[in-house]
Amino acid sequence: MWEIDPKSFSTHFRVPGRAVLRFRCTAEHLEARCDGGRDTEENVVAACLYCNNNRHKRKRPKDPASYANFVRSRLERGRWHPFRLKHRPG
């Protein structure tokens, strides 16, 4: 994820054009605000814009613990994000 410099992130991971925008760092509410979630340290985590926008759009969104397990399993398989990143050495 990037917070300040999308150009550097784009160059480093070879993310083309506007696709870099989906990797912007955002605040993800584990329990959505519309469901009563609050702006507390326990309820807010960092997430890329893509994941933040799509997690709650599912027909049956996963609860926070299940979603955390889902993300961890994708990380273990090297597939943390649907958009494949290519690290450019150096």
N, C-alpha and C positions, 0 to 999 in steps of 0.2 A: 504494500500500500504506500501511497505517497500522501503527504499532508501539505507541503509547500511547493515542491518543484516537480511538476508533471513531466517536464522536458527531460530532466535527468533520469527519472524512472523509465520513461519511454526509450531512451537511448540504452540504458543499462539492460533492460529486459526485451528490447526490440519489439515494443508494442507500437503498432502503427497508428498514426493520426488521432482521431477522436476516441478510439478504443481505450486510450489511457485514462479517460474520464471515469470509467467504471471501477478503476482501482483507487479512487480517492478515498481517504480515510474518513469515516463518519462515525457517529455515536449510534450504536444499535441498542435498542431497548429490548432486553430479554423478554419481559412481559410488556407488550405494546401499550403505549399510552392510552390508546382507545379502549383497552381492556382494563384500565386502571393502573397500569405500570407507572412508576414514579421516576423522577430524575435523581436516583440515588446511586452511589458507587456500586452497590450490589446488583443493580438492575441495568447498568449501562456498560457496554464493552465496545472496543474498537472493531469495526467491520468495514470492508470495502463497500462502496456505494452499490455495486451490483448485488451483493448478498443482502445488504440492508433493504434494498428495494424489493427483493424477490422472496425473502423468507416468509413474510406474512401474506403474500398473494396466493399461496398454495391453497387448494381446496381444503386440506386438512393440515394446517401448520403444525410443526413439531413443537412440543413444549421445550422450554429452555434446556433442560438436561438432555433430552433426546437430540436436540439440534447440536449441542456441544459434542456429543458422541459421534454424530454424523460428520461434523467438521474434523474431529480428531482422526476418524477412520480415513477420510480423504487425504489428510496430511500424511498419514502413515504410508499411503499408497502413492504419494507424490502427485496427487490430483486435487489439490486444495481448491482449485477454481476451474470452472468450465473453460475458461480462456487459457490455453497453454502458454506459459511464459518460457522464453528462451534466453537464458542468462548469457550475456556477452562478457567473456573474460576480460579482465583488465579494468 
